Amino acid sequence: MRVFLDNAPGTTRADYAGWNRAYLQYFADTDLTMGETLVPTGTAAPAAPLVRNPARPSRFALEVAILPVPGWLVEVEVDAVYPAGVTPR
């Protein structure tokens, strides 16, 4: 997962903490047996994950000067592989 962040108008830095909170709602560092969040990140209290997802893709995030569409603050690129015999939804 490659993440490109732009800073919102009037700010001097991209919202990395906000990105981490959004990421953890789908790919939480969660003990799937106990249901406990292991490593909260960001400056706000972690939100409960929307999905108990066992996949934890590797990722990096960086701040860019501008994204291709005016007003975008986040662009995410993901390479996904489905196991043989699985039909993507």
PDB file with one MODEL, atoms N, CA, C and O in Angstrom:
MODEL        1
ATOM      1  N   MET A   1       0.860  -1.161   0.000  1.00  0.00           N
ATOM      2  CA  MET A   1       0.000   0.000   0.000  1.00  0.00           C
ATOM      3  C   MET A   1       0.909   1.227   0.000  1.00  0.00           C
ATOM      4  O   MET A   1       1.778   1.392   0.856  1.00  0.00           O
ATOM      5  N   ARG A   2       0.672   2.073  -0.990  1.00  0.00           N
ATOM      6  CA  ARG A   2       1.425   3.317  -1.086  1.00  0.00           C
ATOM      7  C   ARG A   2       0.446   4.466  -0.891  1.00  0.00           C
ATOM      8  O   ARG A   2      -0.575   4.546  -1.575  1.00  0.00           O
ATOM      9  N   VAL A   3       0.760   5.353   0.043  1.00  0.00           N
ATOM     10  CA  VAL A   3      -0.148   6.429   0.407  1.00  0.00           C
ATOM     11  C   VAL A   3       0.554   7.767   0.198  1.00  0.00           C
ATOM     12  O   VAL A   3       1.672   7.987   0.663  1.00  0.00           O
ATOM     13  N   PHE A   4      -0.131   8.644  -0.510  1.00  0.00           N
ATOM     14  CA  PHE A   4       0.388   9.983  -0.770  1.00  0.00           C
ATOM     15  C   PHE A   4      -0.554  10.972  -0.100  1.00  0.00           C
ATOM     16  O   PHE A   4      -1.756  10.965  -0.366  1.00  0.00           O
ATOM     17  N   LEU A   5      -0.019  11.817   0.764  1.00  0.00           N
ATOM     18  CA  LEU A   5      -0.821  12.761   1.534  1.00  0.00           C
ATOM     19  C   LEU A   5      -0.470  14.188   1.145  1.00  0.00           C
ATOM     20  O   LEU A   5       0.704  14.527   0.998  1.00  0.00           O
ATOM     21  N   ASP A   6      -1.491  15.026   0.979  1.00  0.00           N
ATOM     22  CA  ASP A   6      -1.307  16.452   0.753  1.00  0.00           C
ATOM     23  C   ASP A   6      -1.815  17.161   2.000  1.00  0.00           C
ATOM     24  O   ASP A   6      -2.705  16.656   2.685  1.00  0.00           O
ATOM     25  N   ASN A   7      -1.257  18.326   2.297  1.00  0.00           N
ATOM     26  CA  ASN A   7      -1.759  19.046   3.465  1.00  0.00           C
ATOM     27  C   ASN A   7      -3.015  19.829   3.081  1.00  0.00           C
ATOM     28  O   ASN A   7      -3.127  20.357   1.975  1.00  0.00           O
ATOM     29  N   ALA A   8      -3.947  19.887   4.019  1.00  0.00           N
ATOM     30  CA  ALA A   8      -5.193  20.612   3.798  1.00  0.00           C
ATOM     31  C   ALA A   8      -4.907  22.108   3.700  1.00  0.00           C
ATOM     32  O   ALA A   8      -3.929  22.583   4.279  1.00  0.00           O
ATOM     33  N   PRO A   9      -5.738  22.859   2.981  1.00  0.00           N
ATOM     34  CA  PRO A   9      -5.526  24.304   2.897  1.00  0.00           C
ATOM     35  C   PRO A   9      -5.433  24.928   4.288  1.00  0.00           C
ATOM     36  O   PRO A   9      -6.233  24.624   5.173  1.00  0.00           O
ATOM     37  N   GLY A  10      -4.464  25.790   4.463  1.00  0.00           N
ATOM     38  CA  GLY A  10      -4.271  26.466   5.742  1.00  0.00           C
ATOM     39  C   GLY A  10      -3.436  25.697   6.740  1.00  0.00           C
ATOM     40  O   GLY A  10      -3.199  26.181   7.847  1.00  0.00           O
ATOM     41  N   THR A  11      -2.980  24.497   6.370  1.00  0.00           N
ATOM     42  CA  THR A  11      -2.128  23.720   7.273  1.00  0.00           C
ATOM     43  C   THR A  11      -0.727  23.626   6.687  1.00  0.00           C
ATOM     44  O   THR A  11      -0.521  23.849   5.494  1.00  0.00           O
ATOM     45  N   THR A  12       0.220  23.297   7.534  1.00  0.00           N
ATOM     46  CA  THR A  12       1.608  23.214   7.083  1.00  0.00           C
ATOM     47  C   THR A  12       2.092  21.782   6.929  1.00  0.00           C
ATOM     48  O   THR A  12       3.214  21.545   6.482  1.00  0.00           O
ATOM     49  N   ARG A  13       1.242  20.822   7.300  1.00  0.00           N
ATOM     50  CA  ARG A  13       1.665  19.434   7.276  1.00  0.00           C
ATOM     51  C   ARG A  13       0.469  18.532   6.982  1.00  0.00           C
ATOM     52  O   ARG A  13      -0.662  18.844   7.354  1.00  0.00           O
ATOM     53  N   ALA A  14       0.729  17.416   6.314  1.00  0.00           N
ATOM     54  CA  ALA A  14      -0.317  16.427   6.058  1.00  0.00           C
ATOM     55  C   ALA A  14      -0.759  15.795   7.375  1.00  0.00           C
ATOM     56  O   ALA A  14      -0.005  15.770   8.348  1.00  0.00           O
ATOM     57  N   ASP A  15      -1.972  15.292   7.394  1.00  0.00           N
ATOM     58  CA  ASP A  15      -2.563  14.718   8.608  1.00  0.00           C
ATOM     59  C   ASP A  15      -2.224  13.225   8.719  1.00  0.00           C
ATOM     60  O   ASP A  15      -3.058  12.368   8.429  1.00  0.00           O
ATOM     61  N   TYR A  16      -0.992  12.927   9.141  1.00  0.00           N
ATOM     62  CA  TYR A  16      -0.557  11.531   9.290  1.00  0.00           C
ATOM     63  C   TYR A  16      -1.370  10.814  10.365  1.00  0.00           C
ATOM     64  O   TYR A  16      -1.720   9.646  10.200  1.00  0.00           O
ATOM     65  N   ALA A  17      -1.670  11.502  11.458  1.00  0.00           N
ATOM     66  CA  ALA A  17      -2.440  10.870  12.538  1.00  0.00           C
ATOM     67  C   ALA A  17      -3.839  10.507  12.047  1.00  0.00           C
ATOM     68  O   ALA A  17      -4.356   9.439  12.376  1.00  0.00           O
ATOM     69  N   GLY A  18      -4.451  11.391  11.263  1.00  0.00           N
ATOM     70  CA  GLY A  18      -5.772  11.102  10.703  1.00  0.00           C
ATOM     71  C   GLY A  18      -5.723   9.918   9.757  1.00  0.00           C
ATOM     72  O   GLY A  18      -6.624   9.078   9.759  1.00  0.00           O
ATOM     73  N   TRP A  19      -4.673   9.847   8.946  1.00  0.00           N
ATOM     74  CA  TRP A  19      -4.518   8.713   8.039  1.00  0.00           C
ATOM     75  C   TRP A  19      -4.376   7.420   8.842  1.00  0.00           C
ATOM     76  O   TRP A  19      -4.998   6.413   8.505  1.00  0.00           O
ATOM     77  N   ASN A  20      -3.571   7.439   9.891  1.00  0.00           N
ATOM     78  CA  ASN A  20      -3.385   6.236  10.707  1.00  0.00           C
ATOM     79  C   ASN A  20      -4.695   5.789  11.343  1.00  0.00           C
ATOM     80  O   ASN A  20      -4.972   4.590  11.399  1.00  0.00           O
ATOM     81  N   ARG A  21      -5.509   6.730  11.825  1.00  0.00           N
ATOM     82  CA  ARG A  21      -6.797   6.349  12.411  1.00  0.00           C
ATOM     83  C   ARG A  21      -7.697   5.715  11.357  1.00  0.00           C
ATOM     84  O   ARG A  21      -8.352   4.710  11.632  1.00  0.00           O
ATOM     85  N   ALA A  22      -7.738   6.285  10.163  1.00  0.00           N
ATOM     86  CA  ALA A  22      -8.564   5.723   9.089  1.00  0.00           C
ATOM     87  C   ALA A  22      -8.064   4.331   8.706  1.00  0.00           C
ATOM     88  O   ALA A  22      -8.865   3.412   8.535  1.00  0.00           O
ATOM     89  N   TYR A  23      -6.754   4.171   8.572  1.00  0.00           N
ATOM     90  CA  TYR A  23      -6.163   2.883   8.212  1.00  0.00           C
ATOM     91  C   TYR A  23      -6.539   1.817   9.248  1.00  0.00           C
ATOM     92  O   TYR A  23      -6.928   0.704   8.894  1.00  0.00           O
ATOM     93  N   LEU A  24      -6.420   2.168  10.513  1.00  0.00           N
ATOM     94  CA  LEU A  24      -6.660   1.187  11.573  1.00  0.00           C
ATOM     95  C   LEU A  24      -8.127   0.786  11.684  1.00  0.00           C
ATOM     96  O   LEU A  24      -8.432  -0.232  12.306  1.00  0.00           O
ATOM     97  N   GLN A  25      -9.039   1.552  11.102  1.00  0.00           N
ATOM     98  CA  GLN A  25     -10.441   1.123  11.116  1.00  0.00           C
ATOM     99  C   GLN A  25     -10.653  -0.087  10.212  1.00  0.00           C
ATOM    100  O   GLN A  25     -11.625  -0.820  10.395  1.00  0.00           O
ATOM    101  N   TYR A  26      -9.769  -0.314   9.242  1.00  0.00           N
ATOM    102  CA  TYR A  26      -9.895  -1.460   8.340  1.00  0.00           C
ATOM    103  C   TYR A  26      -8.782  -2.484   8.509  1.00  0.00           C
ATOM    104  O   TYR A  26      -8.977  -3.668   8.235  1.00  0.00           O
ATOM    105  N   PHE A  27      -7.629  -2.038   8.955  1.00  0.00           N
ATOM    106  CA  PHE A  27      -6.477  -2.932   9.104  1.00  0.00           C
ATOM    107  C   PHE A  27      -5.876  -2.761  10.493  1.00  0.00           C
ATOM    108  O   PHE A  27      -4.677  -2.511  10.625  1.00  0.00           O
ATOM    109  N   ALA A  28      -6.694  -2.892  11.519  1.00  0.00           N
ATOM    110  CA  ALA A  28      -6.233  -2.658  12.883  1.00  0.00           C
ATOM    111  C   ALA A  28      -5.209  -3.694  13.301  1.00  0.00           C
ATOM    112  O   ALA A  28      -5.285  -4.862  12.920  1.00  0.00           O
ATOM    113  N   ASP A  29      -4.253  -3.244  14.090  1.00  0.00           N
ATOM    114  CA  ASP A  29      -3.318  -4.171  14.704  1.00  0.00           C
ATOM    115  C   ASP A  29      -4.055  -4.784  15.891  1.00  0.00           C
ATOM    116  O   ASP A  29      -3.885  -4.369  17.038  1.00  0.00           O
ATOM    117  N   THR A  30      -4.879  -5.785  15.579  1.00  0.00           N
ATOM    118  CA  THR A  30      -5.809  -6.356  16.550  1.00  0.00           C
ATOM    119  C   THR A  30      -5.520  -7.836  16.747  1.00  0.00           C
ATOM    120  O   THR A  30      -5.267  -8.566  15.790  1.00  0.00           O
ATOM    121  N   ASP A  31      -5.562  -8.262  17.993  1.00  0.00           N
ATOM    122  CA  ASP A  31      -5.501  -9.678  18.305  1.00  0.00           C
ATOM    123  C   ASP A  31      -6.854 -10.258  17.922  1.00  0.00           C
ATOM    124  O   ASP A  31      -7.851 -10.003  18.598  1.00  0.00           O
ATOM    125  N   LEU A  32      -6.900 -11.035  16.846  1.00  0.00           N
ATOM    126  CA  LEU A  32      -8.181 -11.507  16.326  1.00  0.00           C
ATOM    127  C   LEU A  32      -8.834 -12.534  17.235  1.00  0.00           C
ATOM    128  O   LEU A  32     -10.035 -12.779  17.111  1.00  0.00           O
ATOM    129  N   THR A  33      -8.077 -13.147  18.151  1.00  0.00           N
ATOM    130  CA  THR A  33      -8.644 -14.094  19.103  1.00  0.00           C
ATOM    131  C   THR A  33      -9.301 -13.360  20.263  1.00  0.00           C
ATOM    132  O   THR A  33     -10.422 -13.681  20.658  1.00  0.00           O
ATOM    133  N   MET A  34      -8.598 -12.374  20.802  1.00  0.00           N
ATOM    134  CA  MET A  34      -9.082 -11.643  21.977  1.00  0.00           C
ATOM    135  C   MET A  34      -9.891 -10.400  21.601  1.00  0.00           C
ATOM    136  O   MET A  34     -10.674  -9.902  22.410  1.00  0.00           O
ATOM    137  N   GLY A  35      -9.703  -9.896  20.369  1.00  0.00           N
ATOM    138  CA  GLY A  35     -10.416  -8.695  19.953  1.00  0.00           C
ATOM    139  C   GLY A  35      -9.863  -7.412  20.526  1.00  0.00           C
ATOM    140  O   GLY A  35     -10.540  -6.385  20.503  1.00  0.00           O
ATOM    141  N   GLU A  36      -8.634  -7.448  21.043  1.00  0.00           N
ATOM    142  CA  GLU A  36      -8.040  -6.261  21.651  1.00  0.00           C
ATOM    143  C   GLU A  36      -7.126  -5.559  20.658  1.00  0.00           C
ATOM    144  O   GLU A  36      -6.362  -6.202  19.939  1.00  0.00           O
ATOM    145  N   THR A  37      -7.211  -4.231  20.626  1.00  0.00           N
ATOM    146  CA  THR A  37      -6.293  -3.459  19.804  1.00  0.00           C
ATOM    147  C   THR A  37      -4.945  -3.443  20.498  1.00  0.00           C
ATOM    148  O   THR A  37      -4.846  -3.095  21.675  1.00  0.00           O
ATOM    149  N   LEU A  38      -3.899  -3.823  19.760  1.00  0.00           N
ATOM    150  CA  LEU A  38      -2.578  -3.959  20.353  1.00  0.00           C
ATOM    151  C   LEU A  38      -1.771  -2.676  20.314  1.00  0.00           C
ATOM    152  O   LEU A  38      -1.133  -2.318  21.303  1.00  0.00           O
ATOM    153  N   VAL A  39      -1.788  -1.980  19.191  1.00  0.00           N
ATOM    154  CA  VAL A  39      -0.953  -0.794  19.045  1.00  0.00           C
ATOM    155  C   VAL A  39      -1.773   0.350  18.479  1.00  0.00           C
ATOM    156  O   VAL A  39      -1.874   0.479  17.258  1.00  0.00           O
ATOM    157  N   PRO A  40      -2.368   1.193  19.333  1.00  0.00           N
ATOM    158  CA  PRO A  40      -3.050   2.366  18.807  1.00  0.00           C
ATOM    159  C   PRO A  40      -2.020   3.362  18.295  1.00  0.00           C
ATOM    160  O   PRO A  40      -0.941   3.495  18.874  1.00  0.00           O
ATOM    161  N   THR A  41      -2.345   4.062  17.214  1.00  0.00           N
ATOM    162  CA  THR A  41      -1.441   5.091  16.701  1.00  0.00           C
ATOM    163  C   THR A  41      -2.222   6.368  16.488  1.00  0.00           C
ATOM    164  O   THR A  41      -3.452   6.362  16.507  1.00  0.00           O
ATOM    165  N   GLY A  42      -1.516   7.454  16.286  1.00  0.00           N
ATOM    166  CA  GLY A  42      -2.145   8.753  16.085  1.00  0.00           C
ATOM    167  C   GLY A  42      -2.310   9.465  17.413  1.00  0.00           C
ATOM    168  O   GLY A  42      -1.979   8.925  18.468  1.00  0.00           O
ATOM    169  N   THR A  43      -2.821  10.675  17.350  1.00  0.00           N
ATOM    170  CA  THR A  43      -2.916  11.502  18.551  1.00  0.00           C
ATOM    171  C   THR A  43      -4.284  11.428  19.210  1.00  0.00           C
ATOM    172  O   THR A  43      -4.420  11.806  20.373  1.00  0.00           O
ATOM    173  N   ALA A  44      -5.300  10.952  18.502  1.00  0.00           N
ATOM    174  CA  ALA A  44      -6.635  10.820  19.085  1.00  0.00           C
ATOM    175  C   ALA A  44      -6.824   9.387  19.581  1.00  0.00           C
ATOM    176  O   ALA A  44      -6.087   8.476  19.202  1.00  0.00           O
ATOM    177  N   ALA A  45      -7.809   9.216  20.422  1.00  0.00           N
ATOM    178  CA  ALA A  45      -8.107   7.861  20.899  1.00  0.00           C
ATOM    179  C   ALA A  45      -8.470   6.987  19.714  1.00  0.00           C
ATOM    180  O   ALA A  45      -9.171   7.446  18.812  1.00  0.00           O
ATOM    181  N   PRO A  46      -8.010   5.725  19.684  1.00  0.00           N
ATOM    182  CA  PRO A  46      -8.330   4.869  18.542  1.00  0.00           C
ATOM    183  C   PRO A  46      -9.813   4.561  18.495  1.00  0.00           C
ATOM    184  O   PRO A  46     -10.451   4.347  19.526  1.00  0.00           O
ATOM    185  N   ALA A  47     -10.352   4.540  17.288  1.00  0.00           N
ATOM    186  CA  ALA A  47     -11.747   4.144  17.081  1.00  0.00           C
ATOM    187  C   ALA A  47     -11.791   2.633  16.981  1.00  0.00           C
ATOM    188  O   ALA A  47     -10.814   2.000  16.580  1.00  0.00           O
ATOM    189  N   ALA A  48     -12.912   2.065  17.340  1.00  0.00           N
ATOM    190  CA  ALA A  48     -13.053   0.622  17.200  1.00  0.00           C
ATOM    191  C   ALA A  48     -12.947   0.263  15.728  1.00  0.00           C
ATOM    192  O   ALA A  48     -13.505   0.961  14.882  1.00  0.00           O
ATOM    193  N   PRO A  49     -12.240  -0.814  15.406  1.00  0.00           N
ATOM    194  CA  PRO A  49     -12.144  -1.217  13.997  1.00  0.00           C
ATOM    195  C   PRO A  49     -13.525  -1.511  13.420  1.00  0.00           C
ATOM    196  O   PRO A  49     -14.375  -2.097  14.090  1.00  0.00           O
ATOM    197  N   LEU A  50     -13.740  -1.101  12.176  1.00  0.00           N
ATOM    198  CA  LEU A  50     -14.991  -1.399  11.486  1.00  0.00           C
ATOM    199  C   LEU A  50     -15.023  -2.854  11.051  1.00  0.00           C
ATOM    200  O   LEU A  50     -16.090  -3.453  10.915  1.00  0.00           O
ATOM    201  N   VAL A  51     -13.834  -3.416  10.833  1.00  0.00           N
ATOM    202  CA  VAL A  51     -13.699  -4.778  10.321  1.00  0.00           C
ATOM    203  C   VAL A  51     -12.582  -5.467  11.103  1.00  0.00           C
ATOM    204  O   VAL A  51     -11.530  -4.870  11.335  1.00  0.00           O
ATOM    205  N   ARG A  52     -12.800  -6.708  11.506  1.00  0.00           N
ATOM    206  CA  ARG A  52     -11.715  -7.515  12.082  1.00  0.00           C
ATOM    207  C   ARG A  52     -11.018  -8.184  10.914  1.00  0.00           C
ATOM    208  O   ARG A  52     -11.392  -9.284  10.509  1.00  0.00           O
ATOM    209  N   ASN A  53     -10.026  -7.535  10.382  1.00  0.00           N
ATOM    210  CA  ASN A  53      -9.391  -7.957   9.145  1.00  0.00           C
ATOM    211  C   ASN A  53      -8.038  -8.603   9.454  1.00  0.00           C
ATOM    212  O   ASN A  53      -7.159  -7.935   9.999  1.00  0.00           O
ATOM    213  N   PRO A  54      -7.845  -9.879   9.120  1.00  0.00           N
ATOM    214  CA  PRO A  54      -6.565 -10.527   9.408  1.00  0.00           C
ATOM    215  C   PRO A  54      -5.445 -10.053   8.487  1.00  0.00           C
ATOM    216  O   PRO A  54      -4.272 -10.277   8.786  1.00  0.00           O
ATOM    217  N   ALA A  55      -5.780  -9.408   7.381  1.00  0.00           N
ATOM    218  CA  ALA A  55      -4.745  -8.919   6.459  1.00  0.00           C
ATOM    219  C   ALA A  55      -4.182  -7.607   6.983  1.00  0.00           C
ATOM    220  O   ALA A  55      -4.924  -6.704   7.369  1.00  0.00           O
ATOM    221  N   ARG A  56      -2.879  -7.522   6.988  1.00  0.00           N
ATOM    222  CA  ARG A  56      -2.216  -6.283   7.385  1.00  0.00           C
ATOM    223  C   ARG A  56      -1.175  -5.959   6.325  1.00  0.00           C
ATOM    224  O   ARG A  56      -0.017  -6.360   6.441  1.00  0.00           O
ATOM    225  N   PRO A  57      -1.588  -5.232   5.290  1.00  0.00           N
ATOM    226  CA  PRO A  57      -0.658  -4.973   4.197  1.00  0.00           C
ATOM    227  C   PRO A  57       0.492  -4.086   4.646  1.00  0.00           C
ATOM    228  O   PRO A  57       0.341  -3.226   5.514  1.00  0.00           O
ATOM    229  N   SER A  58       1.644  -4.319   4.031  1.00  0.00           N
ATOM    230  CA  SER A  58       2.746  -3.404   4.276  1.00  0.00           C
ATOM    231  C   SER A  58       2.371  -2.071   3.642  1.00  0.00           C
ATOM    232  O   SER A  58       1.628  -2.031   2.661  1.00  0.00           O
ATOM    233  N   ARG A  59       2.882  -0.990   4.199  1.00  0.00           N
ATOM    234  CA  ARG A  59       2.493   0.315   3.708  1.00  0.00           C
ATOM    235  C   ARG A  59       3.577   1.338   3.960  1.00  0.00           C
ATOM    236  O   ARG A  59       4.438   1.167   4.823  1.00  0.00           O
ATOM    237  N   PHE A  60       3.512   2.399   3.190  1.00  0.00           N
ATOM    238  CA  PHE A  60       4.316   3.577   3.488  1.00  0.00           C
ATOM    239  C   PHE A  60       3.480   4.790   3.120  1.00  0.00           C
ATOM    240  O   PHE A  60       2.620   4.718   2.242  1.00  0.00           O
ATOM    241  N   ALA A  61       3.731   5.894   3.788  1.00  0.00           N
ATOM    242  CA  ALA A  61       3.013   7.131   3.509  1.00  0.00           C
ATOM    243  C   ALA A  61       4.023   8.255   3.408  1.00  0.00           C
ATOM    244  O   ALA A  61       4.991   8.312   4.166  1.00  0.00           O
ATOM    245  N   LEU A  62       3.786   9.144   2.465  1.00  0.00           N
ATOM    246  CA  LEU A  62       4.653  10.309   2.344  1.00  0.00           C
ATOM    247  C   LEU A  62       3.833  11.509   1.924  1.00  0.00           C
ATOM    248  O   LEU A  62       2.776  11.383   1.306  1.00  0.00           O
ATOM    249  N   GLU A  63       4.343  12.669   2.271  1.00  0.00           N
ATOM    250  CA  GLU A  63       3.679  13.910   1.927  1.00  0.00           C
ATOM    251  C   GLU A  63       4.172  14.372   0.562  1.00  0.00           C
ATOM    252  O   GLU A  63       5.367  14.329   0.270  1.00  0.00           O
ATOM    253  N   VAL A  64       3.232  14.813  -0.268  1.00  0.00           N
ATOM    254  CA  VAL A  64       3.573  15.301  -1.601  1.00  0.00           C
ATOM    255  C   VAL A  64       3.139  16.760  -1.725  1.00  0.00           C
ATOM    256  O   VAL A  64       2.324  17.242  -0.939  1.00  0.00           O
ATOM    257  N   ALA A  65       3.685  17.450  -2.711  1.00  0.00           N
ATOM    258  CA  ALA A  65       3.374  18.859  -2.907  1.00  0.00           C
ATOM    259  C   ALA A  65       1.972  19.058  -3.458  1.00  0.00           C
ATOM    260  O   ALA A  65       1.304  20.036  -3.119  1.00  0.00           O
ATOM    261  N   ILE A  66       1.518  18.134  -4.307  1.00  0.00           N
ATOM    262  CA  ILE A  66       0.196  18.263  -4.906  1.00  0.00           C
ATOM    263  C   ILE A  66      -0.242  16.894  -5.419  1.00  0.00           C
ATOM    264  O   ILE A  66       0.580  16.105  -5.886  1.00  0.00           O
ATOM    265  N   LEU A  67      -1.535  16.622  -5.329  1.00  0.00           N
ATOM    266  CA  LEU A  67      -2.101  15.397  -5.878  1.00  0.00           C
ATOM    267  C   LEU A  67      -2.781  15.711  -7.209  1.00  0.00           C
ATOM    268  O   LEU A  67      -3.071  16.876  -7.484  1.00  0.00           O
ATOM    269  N   PRO A  68      -3.042  14.698  -8.041  1.00  0.00           N
ATOM    270  CA  PRO A  68      -3.529  14.955  -9.394  1.00  0.00           C
ATOM    271  C   PRO A  68      -4.907  15.605  -9.490  1.00  0.00           C
ATOM    272  O   PRO A  68      -5.207  16.254 -10.493  1.00  0.00           O
ATOM    273  N   VAL A  69      -5.746  15.447  -8.475  1.00  0.00           N
ATOM    274  CA  VAL A  69      -7.093  16.015  -8.526  1.00  0.00           C
ATOM    275  C   VAL A  69      -7.186  17.124  -7.479  1.00  0.00           C
ATOM    276  O   VAL A  69      -6.931  16.877  -6.300  1.00  0.00           O
ATOM    277  N   PRO A  70      -7.548  18.345  -7.892  1.00  0.00           N
ATOM    278  CA  PRO A  70      -7.665  19.437  -6.916  1.00  0.00           C
ATOM    279  C   PRO A  70      -8.616  19.065  -5.779  1.00  0.00           C
ATOM    280  O   PRO A  70      -9.704  18.540  -6.014  1.00  0.00           O
ATOM    281  N   GLY A  71      -8.197  19.339  -4.563  1.00  0.00           N
ATOM    282  CA  GLY A  71      -9.014  19.057  -3.389  1.00  0.00           C
ATOM    283  C   GLY A  71      -8.747  17.716  -2.732  1.00  0.00           C
ATOM    284  O   GLY A  71      -9.117  17.508  -1.576  1.00  0.00           O
ATOM    285  N   TRP A  72      -8.108  16.802  -3.452  1.00  0.00           N
ATOM    286  CA  TRP A  72      -7.765  15.520  -2.826  1.00  0.00           C
ATOM    287  C   TRP A  72      -6.717  15.748  -1.751  1.00  0.00           C
ATOM    288  O   TRP A  72      -5.803  16.554  -1.925  1.00  0.00           O
ATOM    289  N   LEU A  73      -6.851  15.039  -0.643  1.00  0.00           N
ATOM    290  CA  LEU A  73      -5.843  15.075   0.417  1.00  0.00           C
ATOM    291  C   LEU A  73      -5.115  13.749   0.540  1.00  0.00           C
ATOM    292  O   LEU A  73      -4.026  13.688   1.112  1.00  0.00           O
ATOM    293  N   VAL A  74      -5.713  12.675   0.004  1.00  0.00           N
ATOM    294  CA  VAL A  74      -5.128  11.335   0.123  1.00  0.00           C
ATOM    295  C   VAL A  74      -5.266  10.608  -1.208  1.00  0.00           C
ATOM    296  O   VAL A  74      -6.317  10.653  -1.847  1.00  0.00           O
ATOM    297  N   GLU A  75      -4.202   9.946  -1.613  1.00  0.00           N
ATOM    298  CA  GLU A  75      -4.257   9.012  -2.739  1.00  0.00           C
ATOM    299  C   GLU A  75      -3.630   7.714  -2.258  1.00  0.00           C
ATOM    300  O   GLU A  75      -2.552   7.723  -1.663  1.00  0.00           O
ATOM    301  N   VAL A  76      -4.303   6.596  -2.516  1.00  0.00           N
ATOM    302  CA  VAL A  76      -3.835   5.291  -2.059  1.00  0.00           C
ATOM    303  C   VAL A  76      -3.693   4.374  -3.267  1.00  0.00           C
ATOM    304  O   VAL A  76      -4.607   4.258  -4.084  1.00  0.00           O
ATOM    305  N   GLU A  77      -2.549   3.732  -3.367  1.00  0.00           N
ATOM    306  CA  GLU A  77      -2.320   2.709  -4.390  1.00  0.00           C
ATOM    307  C   GLU A  77      -2.129   1.388  -3.666  1.00  0.00           C
ATOM    308  O   GLU A  77      -1.379   1.304  -2.693  1.00  0.00           O
ATOM    309  N   VAL A  78      -2.813   0.355  -4.147  1.00  0.00           N
ATOM    310  CA  VAL A  78      -2.743  -0.952  -3.497  1.00  0.00           C
ATOM    311  C   VAL A  78      -2.556  -2.026  -4.554  1.00  0.00           C
ATOM    312  O   VAL A  78      -3.220  -2.008  -5.590  1.00  0.00           O
ATOM    313  N   ASP A  79      -1.659  -2.955  -4.294  1.00  0.00           N
ATOM    314  CA  ASP A  79      -1.534  -4.171  -5.097  1.00  0.00           C
ATOM    315  C   ASP A  79      -2.193  -5.281  -4.303  1.00  0.00           C
ATOM    316  O   ASP A  79      -1.807  -5.543  -3.164  1.00  0.00           O
ATOM    317  N   ALA A  80      -3.190  -5.942  -4.894  1.00  0.00           N
ATOM    318  CA  ALA A  80      -3.904  -7.006  -4.191  1.00  0.00           C
ATOM    319  C   ALA A  80      -3.807  -8.298  -4.998  1.00  0.00           C
ATOM    320  O   ALA A  80      -3.809  -8.282  -6.229  1.00  0.00           O
ATOM    321  N   VAL A  81      -3.725  -9.405  -4.283  1.00  0.00           N
ATOM    322  CA  VAL A  81      -3.667 -10.716  -4.895  1.00  0.00           C
ATOM    323  C   VAL A  81      -4.756 -11.580  -4.259  1.00  0.00           C
ATOM    324  O   VAL A  81      -4.864 -11.655  -3.035  1.00  0.00           O
ATOM    325  N   TYR A  82      -5.553 -12.224  -5.092  1.00  0.00           N
ATOM    326  CA  TYR A  82      -6.564 -13.137  -4.607  1.00  0.00           C
ATOM    327  C   TYR A  82      -6.046 -14.556  -4.748  1.00  0.00           C
ATOM    328  O   TYR A  82      -5.424 -14.885  -5.758  1.00  0.00           O
ATOM    329  N   PRO A  83      -6.291 -15.411  -3.750  1.00  0.00           N
ATOM    330  CA  PRO A  83      -5.895 -16.812  -3.867  1.00  0.00           C
ATOM    331  C   PRO A  83      -6.631 -17.483  -5.030  1.00  0.00           C
ATOM    332  O   PRO A  83      -7.721 -17.060  -5.416  1.00  0.00           O
ATOM    333  N   ALA A  84      -6.033 -18.509  -5.567  1.00  0.00           N
ATOM    334  CA  ALA A  84      -6.657 -19.256  -6.667  1.00  0.00           C
ATOM    335  C   ALA A  84      -8.041 -19.728  -6.238  1.00  0.00           C
ATOM    336  O   ALA A  84      -8.213 -20.217  -5.122  1.00  0.00           O
ATOM    337  N   GLY A  85      -9.014 -19.584  -7.106  1.00  0.00           N
ATOM    338  CA  GLY A  85     -10.359 -20.043  -6.828  1.00  0.00           C
ATOM    339  C   GLY A  85     -11.235 -19.048  -6.107  1.00  0.00           C
ATOM    340  O   GLY A  85     -12.424 -19.309  -5.923  1.00  0.00           O
ATOM    341  N   VAL A  86     -10.685 -17.896  -5.684  1.00  0.00           N
ATOM    342  CA  VAL A  86     -11.468 -16.882  -4.991  1.00  0.00           C
ATOM    343  C   VAL A  86     -11.871 -15.823  -6.001  1.00  0.00           C
ATOM    344  O   VAL A  86     -11.029 -15.304  -6.735  1.00  0.00           O
ATOM    345  N   THR A  87     -13.156 -15.502  -6.039  1.00  0.00           N
ATOM    346  CA  THR A  87     -13.650 -14.471  -6.938  1.00  0.00           C
ATOM    347  C   THR A  87     -13.767 -13.162  -6.175  1.00  0.00           C
ATOM    348  O   THR A  87     -14.461 -13.104  -5.160  1.00  0.00           O
ATOM    349  N   PRO A  88     -13.100 -12.103  -6.645  1.00  0.00           N
ATOM    350  CA  PRO A  88     -13.224 -10.816  -5.957  1.00  0.00           C
ATOM    351  C   PRO A  88     -14.650 -10.297  -6.021  1.00  0.00           C
ATOM    352  O   PRO A  88     -15.347 -10.511  -7.014  1.00  0.00           O
ATOM    353  N   ARG A  89     -15.084  -9.622  -4.980  1.00  0.00           N
ATOM    354  CA  ARG A  89     -16.437  -9.044  -4.948  1.00  0.00           C
ATOM    355  C   ARG A  89     -16.427  -7.674  -5.541  1.00  0.00           C
ATOM    356  O   ARG A  89     -17.469  -7.022  -5.606  1.00  0.00           O
TER     357      ARG A  89
ENDMDL
END
